Amino acid sequence: MQSKLFLFLFIFILIIGCSTEKERFSTFFDPEYKVIDRGMLDVVVVGHACAGKIQDALSAAKLSAKYHLRSAIGNENHKIKYHEVSRYYTEDKICVEMSASPLPP
């Protein structure tokens, strides 16, 4: 009985310890974004994301900008042009701001 209690306690400590590390190194999307809307397809959206690796931060920032661009222009047929606005570091994460603007098909 005592060995089961120690085993349960050990597993509980591992679960708690690992969950905080996962949150620390996960990708962070910012729900707020900047929009310059001049009408029709003349829109520029800037979104940003943070992650532990630069590749993850870049892809997450692109997805964030793409998502916010779609909310600005709707389902109009378009291609997307991405541009990295800035890159900065916060604590142990790399953050990237990415702009997305639609191009005619």
N, C-alpha and C positions, 0 to 999 in steps of 0.2 A: 504494500500500500504506500509506503513511504517513497519507494523508488518511482512509482507512478506520479506522485505529487512533485518530486524533483524534475521528472521528465516534462510534466505539464508546465512547470515554472520556467524551465529552460527554453521550451518552445515559445512560451509567451514573451519572454525577453527578446528572443530572436525576431519575432514578428514585430514587436514595437520598434526595435532598433533598425530593422530593414525598412520599415515604412517611412521613417523620417529621411533616410538617405534617398529613397525614391523621389520624394517630394522635392528634395534639394536639387537633384540633377535632372528633373523633368523639364520639358519644354513649356515655356510660359507665353501665352498669347494675350495681348492687350485688347480688351473689347472696345476701347476708344480708338478713333482714327481721325485723320484730317482729310477734308474733301475740298477741292477747288472745282466747282461745277459752273461751267459757262453755257450749259445747254447741249442737247443732243449727245454726241460722242466726245465732246470737248470737256473731259473730266479727268482730274488727277486725284488719286487716292493714295495716302501714305499710311501704311500699317507697320507695326513692328512686333518682334517676338524675341525671346531670349532662350538660350539653351546652353548646354555644357560644351557642345562641339559646334564649330563654325558651320559645317554642312547642315546640321539640324536647324541652326538659327536661320540660315539663308532660306532653306526650303519652307520653314514655318512662317517666315516673314512674307514669302511669296504667296503662300496659301492664304494668309491673313489679308493681304492686299487684294488678292483675287476675289475673295469672299466679299470684302467691303465694296469693291468695284461693282460686283454684280448687284449688290443692294442699291447702288447709286444709279445704274443704267438699266437695270432689269434684264430682260431676255433678248435684247438687241444683238444681232449677229456682229461679232467683232473678234479681232485678235488682240492680244495683250502685250504691251511693251513694258518690261520691268527695268527699274534703275535703282541701284543701291544709293540711298541718301546718306546714311551715316552708319558707323559701327562703333560701339563703345562697350566697355566692360563694367559690370556691376558685381561686386563681391567675387563669386566664383563662376559667373555666367557671362557669355558673350551675347550682346544684344545687337540686332540689326534692324534699321529702318529701311523699308523698301517702298518705292513708289510704283504704282501701276496706272497705266493710261491705255485706253482702248484705241485701236487702229481700225480703219475700215477693212472689211474682209477682202 
